[in-house]
Amino acid sequence: MAWGAVLLAVAGGTAGADDDPGDETQLQIHGFASQGALLTSGNNYLAYTKRGSLEFTEAGINFTKTLDADLSAGLQLFARDLGPDGTYSAKFDWLYLDYRWRDWLGLRAGRVKLPFGLYNDTSDIDAAQPVILLPQSVYPAASRNFQLAQTGLELYGYYSIGSAGALDYHAYLGTLYLSIPPTANGIQFNNLDVPYIVGGRVLWETPLEGLRAGVSALNGEVDGSYTVPAMSAPTVIPFELHATNWLSSIEYQDRGLFLAAEYGRSIGRSVVGPTTVHTTAEHLYGLVGYRWRSWLQTTAYYSLLYPDVEHRSGQVHHQYDAAGSARFDLSPHWIVKLEGHFLRGTAALSSDLNDNKPLSDLANQWWLLAAKTTVYF
């Protein structure tokens, strides 16, 4: 957190010297802090939740600055605790240098958010989401640390196509930071490397106000090895993972009504030692929400995950999630959310969090209750 203290001191001095809210070149500072609670029946999920868990804490502060008419920069420090993931240590969530030559062409460099689907690049902003947990088949919370941003370059732009609406596009090339802790049974991942990740997203803002649709795609590779404990010498096994992911998206907002749906597949090839395995995963959800008052919004969604489309039956091969959520905006800087989930299947669960039991031995039907409060500025 030392970096955060230094940046806060610098930012405080800069903001105090230039506090004209009409000055677009003024340093912008925003932050948030949230505390959540999770309780499940049958299975532990994301944390040790069968007994109830408060290991659901997030905090962040970001700084953005317009340097001249075309150039800007920004960064965000973020810390969290979510079960075994996170130790409250602050890390750079994203940081970038942005040169916007025209509305239809800009370039970002640094650790840049991944524009995948409708909400991946806003998933770090709790105030922007109507739910506590976005549909986990598409936006898994456990993958946030390496799914939120990539390190490299991004081309982007917003191009008007006249009466047909407009196109919002992003294309990127870079790498990902991966760090996987040892498993409960002692397997250690070593020398993880992402040689490349390349992808893009195109969203079409249609002539019908509030309706947008698009497609996202990314391709990447992960190389490394893992060590398996043994009675004699540990065994080191090299592996390569190749994946191509695509996702189609549609969203409609009109007055208080909010509708969204996304469907995609992940086509993977894994080479582990002498063995090569091909799998195709499928993920989708449909969501409906309504803002009844300025302070009250309710949302429901149904999410499906199939890790291998060739095997759909059996609890280890799917996870269905029916969720309902209520959001209360208690003030312009404070929100509270309550959420319930009924789930079938164990495909997205972790054996490490469940006493190393096989997923087939876990409860097939279970529920999750969540609560979260966030303050932001």
C-alpha positions as CSV (number, residue, x, y, z in Angstrom):
1,M,0.0,0.0,0.0
2,A,3.0,2.3,0.0
3,W,2.5,3.2,-3.6
4,G,-1.1,4.1,-2.8
5,A,0.0,6.5,0.0
6,V,2.5,8.2,-2.3
7,L,-0.1,8.6,-5.1
8,L,-2.7,9.9,-2.7
9,A,-0.3,12.5,-1.4
10,V,0.6,13.7,-4.9
11,A,-3.0,13.6,-6.0
12,G,-4.1,15.5,-3.0
13,G,-1.6,18.3,-3.7
14,T,-2.5,18.4,-7.4
15,A,-6.2,18.5,-6.8
16,G,-5.9,21.2,-4.1
17,A,-3.9,23.4,-6.5
18,D,-6.5,23.0,-9.3
19,D,-10.0,22.6,-8.1
20,D,-12.0,24.1,-11.0
21,P,-14.6,21.4,-11.8
22,G,-14.9,22.9,-15.3
23,D,-11.3,22.2,-16.1
24,E,-11.2,19.0,-18.2
25,T,-7.4,18.7,-17.7
26,Q,-7.8,18.5,-13.9
27,L,-6.6,15.3,-12.3
28,Q,-9.7,13.0,-11.7
29,I,-9.6,10.8,-8.6
30,H,-12.2,8.2,-7.9
31,G,-12.3,5.3,-5.4
32,F,-14.5,2.7,-3.9
33,A,-14.6,0.3,-0.9
34,S,-17.0,-2.7,-0.5
35,Q,-17.7,-5.4,2.0
36,G,-19.7,-8.5,1.2
37,A,-21.0,-11.6,2.8
38,L,-21.6,-15.1,1.3
39,L,-23.5,-18.1,2.6
40,T,-24.1,-21.4,0.8
41,S,-25.8,-24.7,1.5
42,G,-24.1,-28.0,0.6
43,N,-20.9,-26.7,-1.1
44,N,-18.3,-24.0,-0.5
45,Y,-18.2,-21.5,-3.4
46,L,-15.5,-18.8,-3.9
47,A,-14.7,-19.0,-0.2
48,Y,-15.5,-21.2,2.8
49,T,-19.2,-20.2,2.6
50,K,-21.1,-23.1,4.1
51,R,-20.4,-21.6,7.5
52,G,-20.9,-18.0,6.1
53,S,-18.0,-15.9,5.0
54,L,-17.0,-12.2,5.2
55,E,-14.0,-12.9,2.9
56,F,-15.5,-10.7,0.2
57,T,-13.8,-7.3,0.5
58,E,-12.7,-4.9,-2.3
59,A,-11.1,-1.5,-2.4
60,G,-9.7,0.6,-5.2
61,I,-8.6,4.1,-6.1
62,N,-8.0,5.4,-9.6
63,F,-6.4,8.5,-11.2
64,T,-7.0,9.8,-14.7
65,K,-5.4,12.9,-16.2
66,T,-5.9,14.6,-19.6
67,L,-2.5,15.8,-20.6
68,D,-3.4,17.6,-23.8
69,A,-6.1,17.6,-26.4
70,D,-5.3,14.0,-27.6
71,L,-3.3,12.5,-24.8
72,S,-4.4,11.1,-21.4
73,A,-3.2,8.7,-18.8
74,G,-4.7,6.7,-16.0
75,L,-4.1,3.9,-13.4
76,Q,-6.0,2.0,-10.7
77,L,-4.8,0.4,-7.5
78,F,-6.9,-2.4,-6.3
79,A,-6.9,-4.8,-3.4
80,R,-9.3,-7.6,-2.4
81,D,-10.0,-10.6,-0.3
82,L,-12.2,-13.3,-1.8
83,G,-11.6,-16.6,0.0
84,P,-8.2,-17.9,-1.0
85,D,-7.8,-15.2,-3.6
86,G,-6.3,-11.9,-2.5
87,T,-4.5,-10.8,0.7
88,Y,-5.5,-7.1,0.7
89,S,-2.2,-6.2,-1.0
90,A,-2.7,-3.4,-3.5
91,K,-1.8,-4.1,-7.1
92,F,-2.1,-2.1,-10.4
93,D,-5.4,-3.3,-11.8
94,W,-4.9,-1.2,-14.9
95,L,-2.7,1.6,-16.2
96,Y,-2.4,3.1,-19.6
97,L,-1.3,5.9,-21.8
98,D,-4.0,6.9,-24.3
99,Y,-3.6,8.8,-27.6
100,R,-6.9,9.6,-29.3
101,W,-6.2,10.9,-32.7
102,R,-9.8,11.0,-33.9
103,D,-13.1,9.7,-32.6
104,W,-12.7,6.7,-34.9
105,L,-9.1,6.0,-34.1
106,G,-7.2,5.9,-30.8
107,L,-4.3,3.9,-29.3
108,R,-3.8,2.7,-25.7
109,A,-0.6,1.2,-24.3
110,G,0.0,-0.4,-20.9
111,R,-2.1,-2.7,-18.8
112,V,-5.4,-2.2,-20.6
113,K,-8.8,-3.6,-19.7
114,L,-10.0,-6.5,-21.8
115,P,-13.1,-5.5,-23.9
116,F,-14.8,-8.9,-23.9
117,G,-18.6,-9.2,-23.8
118,L,-20.8,-6.4,-22.6
119,Y,-19.4,-6.1,-19.1
120,N,-15.9,-7.4,-18.6
121,D,-14.3,-4.0,-18.9
122,T,-16.7,-2.5,-16.3
123,S,-16.7,-5.6,-14.0
124,D,-14.4,-3.7,-11.6
125,I,-17.0,-1.0,-11.0
126,D,-19.6,-2.3,-8.6
127,A,-21.7,0.8,-8.9
128,A,-22.1,0.2,-12.6
129,Q,-23.6,-3.3,-12.1
130,P,-27.1,-4.1,-10.9
131,V,-26.0,-7.4,-9.3
132,I,-23.4,-8.6,-6.9
133,L,-22.2,-11.5,-9.0
134,L,-22.4,-11.1,-12.8
135,P,-23.5,-14.3,-14.5
136,Q,-20.6,-16.6,-13.5
137,S,-20.8,-18.7,-16.7
138,V,-19.4,-15.7,-18.6
139,Y,-17.8,-13.5,-15.9
140,P,-16.3,-15.8,-13.2
141,A,-15.3,-13.8,-10.1
142,A,-12.4,-16.2,-9.4
143,S,-10.8,-15.3,-12.7
144,R,-11.0,-11.5,-12.2
145,N,-7.3,-11.0,-11.5
146,F,-6.1,-12.2,-14.9
147,Q,-9.3,-11.7,-16.9
148,L,-9.8,-8.0,-16.3
149,A,-6.9,-6.6,-18.3
150,Q,-4.0,-7.5,-20.7
151,T,-0.6,-5.9,-21.0
152,G,0.1,-4.6,-24.5
153,L,-1.5,-2.4,-27.1
154,E,-5.1,-1.6,-28.0
155,L,-6.6,0.2,-31.0
156,Y,-10.1,1.5,-30.5
157,G,-12.6,3.9,-32.0
158,Y,-16.2,5.0,-32.4
159,Y,-17.4,5.3,-36.0
160,S,-20.8,6.7,-37.1
161,I,-22.5,4.8,-39.9
162,G,-25.3,7.4,-40.3
163,S,-28.8,6.2,-40.1
164,A,-27.6,2.7,-39.4
165,G,-26.2,3.8,-36.0
166,A,-22.6,3.6,-34.9
167,L,-19.8,1.0,-34.3
168,D,-17.7,0.9,-31.2
169,Y,-14.6,-1.3,-31.9
170,H,-11.5,-2.5,-30.0
171,A,-8.6,-4.6,-31.1
172,Y,-5.7,-5.6,-28.9
173,L,-2.5,-7.6,-28.7
174,G,-0.5,-8.4,-25.6
175,T,0.0,-10.8,-22.8
176,L,-1.6,-11.8,-19.4
177,Y,-0.2,-12.0,-15.9
178,L,-1.0,-15.4,-14.4
179,S,-0.3,-16.6,-10.9
180,I,-2.0,-19.8,-9.6
181,P,-1.5,-20.7,-5.9
182,P,-0.6,-24.4,-5.0
183,T,-3.6,-26.7,-4.7
184,A,-4.7,-28.3,-1.5
185,N,-3.2,-31.6,-2.5
186,G,0.2,-30.0,-3.2
187,I,0.3,-29.5,-6.9
188,Q,2.5,-26.5,-7.7
189,F,2.3,-24.5,-11.0
190,N,5.6,-23.3,-12.4
191,N,7.0,-20.9,-15.0
192,L,3.6,-19.8,-16.3
193,D,3.9,-17.7,-19.4
194,V,1.4,-16.2,-21.8
195,P,3.3,-15.7,-25.1
196,Y,0.4,-13.8,-26.6
197,I,-3.2,-12.9,-26.4
198,V,-5.0,-11.3,-29.4
199,G,-8.6,-10.3,-29.8
200,G,-11.2,-7.7,-30.3
201,R,-14.8,-6.6,-29.8
202,V,-17.3,-4.8,-32.0
203,L,-20.5,-3.3,-30.6
204,W,-23.2,-2.0,-32.9
205,E,-25.3,0.8,-31.5
206,T,-28.4,0.3,-33.5
207,P,-30.8,3.1,-34.7
208,L,-33.3,1.9,-32.0
209,E,-32.3,3.9,-28.9
210,G,-31.1,1.6,-26.1
211,L,-30.4,-1.4,-28.3
212,R,-26.9,-2.6,-28.9
213,A,-25.4,-5.9,-30.1
214,G,-22.0,-7.2,-30.8
215,V,-19.4,-9.9,-30.9
216,S,-16.1,-10.5,-29.0
217,A,-13.3,-12.9,-29.7
218,L,-9.9,-13.7,-28.3
219,N,-7.1,-16.2,-28.9
220,G,-4.3,-17.0,-26.6
221,E,-1.7,-19.5,-25.4
222,V,-0.4,-20.5,-21.9
223,D,2.8,-22.4,-21.4
224,G,4.2,-23.8,-18.2
225,S,4.6,-26.9,-16.0
226,Y,3.2,-28.2,-12.8
227,T,4.9,-30.3,-10.1
228,V,3.1,-33.3,-8.6
229,P,4.2,-34.4,-5.1
230,A,5.5,-38.0,-4.9
231,M,6.8,-40.4,-2.3
232,S,10.3,-40.2,-4.0
233,A,11.2,-37.2,-6.3
234,P,8.4,-34.8,-7.3
235,T,7.3,-35.1,-10.9
236,V,7.4,-32.1,-13.2
237,I,4.9,-32.2,-16.1
238,P,5.1,-29.5,-18.9
239,F,1.9,-28.3,-20.5
240,E,0.6,-26.0,-23.3
241,L,-2.9,-24.6,-23.4
242,H,-4.4,-22.9,-26.5
243,A,-7.8,-21.3,-26.5
244,T,-10.1,-19.4,-28.8
245,N,-13.1,-17.7,-27.1
246,W,-16.0,-16.0,-28.8
247,L,-19.1,-14.4,-27.3
248,S,-22.2,-12.8,-28.9
249,S,-24.0,-10.1,-27.0
250,I,-27.2,-8.1,-27.1
251,E,-28.6,-5.5,-24.6
252,Y,-31.6,-3.3,-24.5
253,Q,-32.4,-0.4,-22.1
254,D,-35.5,1.7,-22.2
255,R,-36.5,3.9,-19.3
256,G,-36.4,1.5,-16.3
257,L,-36.3,-1.7,-18.3
258,F,-33.0,-3.6,-18.8
259,L,-32.5,-6.8,-20.9
260,A,-29.3,-8.6,-21.8
261,A,-28.3,-12.0,-23.2
262,E,-24.9,-13.4,-24.1
263,Y,-23.9,-16.7,-25.7
264,G,-20.4,-18.0,-26.5
265,R,-18.0,-20.9,-26.7
266,S,-14.4,-21.6,-25.7
267,I,-12.5,-23.9,-28.0
268,G,-9.4,-25.3,-26.3
269,R,-6.5,-27.6,-27.0
270,S,-4.4,-28.8,-24.1
271,V,-1.1,-30.6,-24.5
272,V,0.0,-32.2,-21.2
273,G,3.1,-34.3,-21.5
274,P,2.4,-36.7,-24.5
275,T,-1.4,-36.2,-24.3
276,T,-3.4,-33.8,-26.4
277,V,-7.0,-33.1,-25.5
278,H,-9.6,-31.0,-27.4
279,T,-12.6,-29.5,-25.6
280,T,-15.3,-27.0,-26.4
281,A,-17.0,-25.2,-23.5
282,E,-20.4,-23.4,-23.8
283,H,-21.6,-20.5,-21.7
284,L,-24.8,-18.4,-21.9
285,Y,-27.2,-16.4,-19.8
286,G,-30.3,-14.2,-20.1
287,L,-31.0,-11.3,-17.8
288,V,-33.9,-9.0,-17.1
289,G,-34.1,-6.0,-14.7
290,Y,-36.2,-3.0,-13.9
291,R,-35.6,0.2,-12.0
292,W,-38.7,0.8,-10.0
293,R,-37.5,4.0,-8.3
294,S,-34.3,6.0,-8.4
295,W,-33.2,4.1,-5.3
296,L,-34.6,0.6,-6.2
297,Q,-33.6,-1.8,-9.0
298,T,-34.4,-5.6,-9.2
299,T,-32.7,-8.0,-11.5
300,A,-33.0,-11.7,-12.4
301,Y,-30.9,-13.9,-14.6
302,Y,-30.5,-17.6,-15.6
303,S,-27.0,-18.7,-16.4
304,L,-25.7,-22.0,-17.9
305,L,-22.2,-23.4,-18.1
306,Y,-21.1,-26.6,-19.9
307,P,-17.3,-27.2,-19.7
308,D,-17.5,-29.7,-22.5
309,V,-20.3,-29.7,-25.0
310,E,-19.7,-33.4,-25.7
311,H,-20.7,-34.2,-22.1
312,R,-23.7,-32.3,-20.7
313,S,-25.3,-34.8,-18.4
314,G,-24.2,-35.4,-14.9
315,Q,-23.6,-32.8,-12.2
316,V,-19.9,-32.4,-12.9
317,H,-20.6,-31.5,-16.5
318,H,-22.9,-28.5,-16.0
319,Q,-23.8,-25.7,-13.7
320,Y,-27.2,-23.9,-13.8
321,D,-27.7,-20.7,-11.8
322,A,-31.1,-19.0,-11.3
323,A,-30.4,-15.6,-9.5
324,G,-32.5,-12.8,-8.2
325,S,-31.1,-9.5,-6.9
326,A,-32.2,-6.2,-5.4
327,R,-30.1,-3.0,-5.5
328,F,-30.7,-0.1,-3.1
329,D,-29.1,3.3,-3.9
330,L,-29.2,4.8,-0.4
331,S,-27.3,7.9,-1.5
332,P,-25.3,9.1,-4.5
333,H,-22.2,7.5,-3.0
334,W,-23.6,4.4,-1.2
335,I,-25.3,1.3,-2.4
336,V,-26.5,-2.0,-0.8
337,K,-27.3,-5.2,-2.8
338,L,-29.0,-8.4,-1.7
339,E,-28.9,-11.5,-3.9
340,G,-30.1,-15.1,-3.9
341,H,-29.0,-18.0,-6.2
342,F,-30.4,-21.5,-6.7
343,L,-27.8,-23.7,-8.4
344,R,-27.7,-27.2,-9.9
345,G,-24.5,-28.9,-10.9
346,T,-20.9,-28.6,-9.7
347,A,-18.9,-27.8,-12.8
348,A,-17.6,-24.5,-11.6
349,L,-16.8,-25.5,-8.0
350,S,-13.4,-26.1,-6.6
351,S,-12.4,-29.4,-4.9
352,D,-9.7,-27.4,-3.0
353,L,-12.5,-25.5,-1.2
354,N,-14.5,-28.6,-0.5
355,D,-12.1,-30.9,1.5
356,N,-10.6,-32.2,-1.8
357,K,-13.7,-34.1,-2.6
358,P,-14.4,-35.0,-6.2
359,L,-17.0,-32.7,-7.8
360,S,-19.2,-35.8,-8.3
361,D,-19.4,-36.2,-4.5
362,L,-20.6,-32.6,-3.8
363,A,-24.2,-31.5,-3.4
364,N,-26.0,-31.4,-6.8
365,Q,-28.6,-28.8,-5.7
366,W,-27.5,-25.9,-3.5
367,W,-28.2,-22.3,-2.9
368,L,-26.1,-19.1,-2.4
369,L,-27.1,-16.0,-0.5
370,A,-25.0,-12.8,-0.9
371,A,-25.0,-9.3,0.5
372,K,-22.8,-6.4,-0.4
373,T,-22.4,-2.7,0.4
374,T,-20.2,-0.3,-1.5
375,V,-19.3,3.3,-1.0
376,Y,-17.7,5.2,-3.9
377,F,-16.7,8.7,-5.0
